[in-house]
């Protein structure tokens, strides 16, 4: 069935990926997985309302059932609401026609005398006064509501949503004509998570603590749920694992800085106290580990349901790996730690490039993720881009051998590749320069600022 999905007008590139991940989590695809290359064959389909820009908060979405739609809306952070659309039009006369023609068998169960209802008026691109809202609500006298009005806790909530016709560059998605929607609420987002988990109230923070909204988006795209094991190899103060634990997942983390995972700021201000603060299950364990020298025993593979992390890409904090500069350059040989100093020994570290870090993350994901599960990372040096990758096949012995050869080759040559500028040219080259777009063509494009909302 087709539903009207209304998004919050923010984080535009994350809206559909979060929605589709939750749709898969709640069974919208059946046996199909989110990496299916043929979206036409999937149960979830999208289409835009008439005259709407792709970045519009209004989308039509096809889902197998109302229960799945409700589950997605109730868990999502970027879905404002999902509605059973009773009618739409460019004006109120056209809307009335559409609502009256909507099948009675779909409307009547929600208009019974035993039920209570409420009509909420919302708008996008314009502000409606309270008087205008009341006038518009009174205009629905043609709908045979038989129940009582209940503004606090109604059985059924109906929404009237109106967009304004605007063609100026005002930072909103351009709409050619005004569009009005009327429908029954199926589910709405629970945005109370954001103030509840906001960083300014967090017990233990570090310079790279993940914003609560982004952390919950990452947990949603990783489909964190009870019975799943989520791993963060750069755990820091635990912000990402906190969001995964909120959704019931088992968590596990690692960090090379032992002062973070073991000590924190004292016995009552550390990673563990963040979980205590929200009454969440504690992580299974927090390791002092180096992602460049993984601590896993040989032969261990396909353990984690998801790997979620914010790798160090050298802006607020640089990456570190085990081994001082002299040790890595071969100036000094490996040293042996005396037994009496092992308990408090902190190994020396050296710089860990983004190039090397991403390579090690992909190797970790290939080896340790279960099939059809995902790895996510916030990456890029100059902007934060959420990358989500899904493991599509098993880590066989043949793959392991080929990966080992490539891994050794990478470790021998990555510094040379980095010095030659390969990383920068492959990741940060301007798209316009490659495609040959001229200055005139760039200036002719409409100045829509929605991507930066």
Secondary structure, 3 states (H helix, E strand, C coil): CEEEEEECCCCHHHHHHHHHHHHHHCCCCCCCCCCCCCHHHCCCEEEECCCCCCCCCEEEEECCCHHHHHHHHHHCCCEEEEEEEEEEECCHHHHHHHHHHCCHHHHHHHCCCCCEEEEEEEEECCCCCHHHHHHHHHCCCCCCCCCEECCCCCCEEEEEEEECCECCCCCCCCECCCEEEEEEEEEECCCHHHHHHCHHHCCCCCCCCCCHHHHHHHHHHCCCCCCCEEEECCCCCCHHHHHHHHCCCEEEEEECCHHHHHHCCCCCCCHHHHHHHCCCCCCCCEEECECCECCCCCCCCCCEEEEEECCCCCCCCCEEEECCHHHHCCCCCCCCCCHHHCCCCCCCEEEECHHHHHHHHHHHHHHHEEEEEEEEEEECCCCCEEEEEECCCCCCHHHHHHHHHHHHHHHHHHHHHHHCCHHHHHHHCCHHHHHCCCHHHHHCCCCCCHHHC
